[in-house]
């Protein structure tokens, strides 16, 4: 499925309609969402004749501003309109291939702050009646989420940014970050007068992220508007066998690990969405950091142990022939210390794998650990926790909150 959103900045002029039509044809999308068409009445029908392969829905402009449109391939989608006004259109979409259904919003944000807040409230109220977790929102919001979403010009109101972030969090949607760029609008001026902003986005419900879909957006430069089209693409992924990540207790033996963990936790979080979603993405980010560190810094303990044993064997062979020399003495001492450390790490690894925590840490009974790990099949599930005051928490939301507060006490807040 491929959906393109574009603020076309007016379609009244015939040459502009031809230009936009050629651009839309090149995009090869299943659905086109247009903002700021500046069309109403008969002018809408004048544009539709250029799009003979598409079904369409349009919302008239307000005077010389606004105007929304949705064009779609009737072989790909069934579209049922729900509600609309001058700033947004809502539809229920059903994919004919696969039967997936979801609500879709096409939005053009007002430049007036009071109207922004009213429009956001209207959209949230409408979402309450739909499958919010499956929603796709395409929008030129005329608002940014963060100061990094703008370069040049005067600064944006931090209050508006805070209100925008609160709206996104309340709607429980996620900003799908483009793979190939950031800014979607420019004033097309030179030197110090130039301004870039990220105004055009796709937001999706958490179902699209947590489900069996590959989803991404791309910025597609086109002529005809100072806004750049953004395309969202989804692909259904078949379940794949994968090795699940497990935290290894042996990592604590590395003296640098705690400091690394703190730094990873405090690194800037670029995800938007509900607090629980941002927390999950933060944990996933740290997981990937630990996997990379384990592979390239901590390294495979079994391979490293074999290397050290080979080094000790080489030293022993030289000693048997020429005797012990000062360089080999120091090297052997270092390798033996490293060998003891790796044996300790290996024992902890197998103890983690078996979960036989009642075995004393000094018992190098790896044969037992191997056997025990093969028969253990219990799945881990946290059903209750004690909070900082000793109160028992059993609901999923409370358990999540206790976990977050516990990590923040240890590592600090990432906000």
Secondary structure, DSSP 4 states (H G I P E B T S, - for coil): -EEEEEE-S---SHHHHHHHHHHHHHHT-SEEEEE-----THHHHHHHTT-TT-EEEEE--BTTB--EEEEE-TTTEEEEEEEE-SSEEEEEEEETTT--EEEEEEEE--SSHHHHHHHHHHHHHHHTTS-GGG-EEEEE-S--SSGGGEESSSPPPHHHHHHHHHHHHHHTEEE--BSS-S--EE----GGG--EE--EEEEEEHHHHHSSEEEEEEEE--SSSSBPEEEEEEEE------PPP---GGGGGSTTHHHHHHHHHHSPP---S-HHHHHHHHHHHHHHHHHHHIIIII--HHHHHHHHHHHHHHHHHHHHHH---HHHHHHHHHHHHHHHHHHHHHHHHHHHHHT-TTS-TT---HHHHHHHHHH--PPP----EE-TTS-EE-SHHHHHHHHHHHHHHHH----
